[in-house]
C-alpha cells in the first residue's frame, strides 16, 4: 500500500523533502499507518495523513460495534 516502499521510492521521498526544504515549501505525503507517518515526519515531511477517511470510519465503527457487543 502506501507504507512499504522500494529503495528507489525511499530515495525519491528524501529528494522531495530536500527540494521542498530548499525552496521553503512544506512537504506532504499520504500514509496508511500512524507509525509510518511518524517515520516520515522524522524524514522531514511536515504534512502527513494517518490513513484514509474510509479506513478511519471503518475502524471507529468496529470499535463502537465491539463496545455494543460486550
C-alpha positions, -999 to +999 in steps of 0.1 A: +000+000+000+014+034+009+037+023+037+061-002+021+084+014-003+112+002-026+147+017-021+142+040-052+109+053-038+127+060-005+153+079-024+126+099-042+109+108-009+143+120+005+148+141-026+113+156-024+119+166+012+153+181+004+139+201-025+109+213-006+131+225+023+154+242-001+125+262-015+107+268+018+078+246+008+061+222+032+064+186+020+034+163+025+028+126+020-001+101+024+003+072+048-017+043+059-005+039+095+005+062+123+039+046+129+048+052+092+036+087+094+058+093+124+088+080+105+080+102+076+078+132+099+113+122+111+124+121+075+113+158+071+077+157+059+056+182+077+021+174+064+012+137+068-020+117+068-027+089+092-050+069+068-079+073+045-113+086+057-129+053+048-103+034+069-108+057+099-146+054+097-144+016+095-121+014+125-143+037+145-174+017+135-157-016+145-148-001+179-184+010+185-198-023+175-174-041+198-184-019+227-221-027+220-215-065+218-197-065+252 
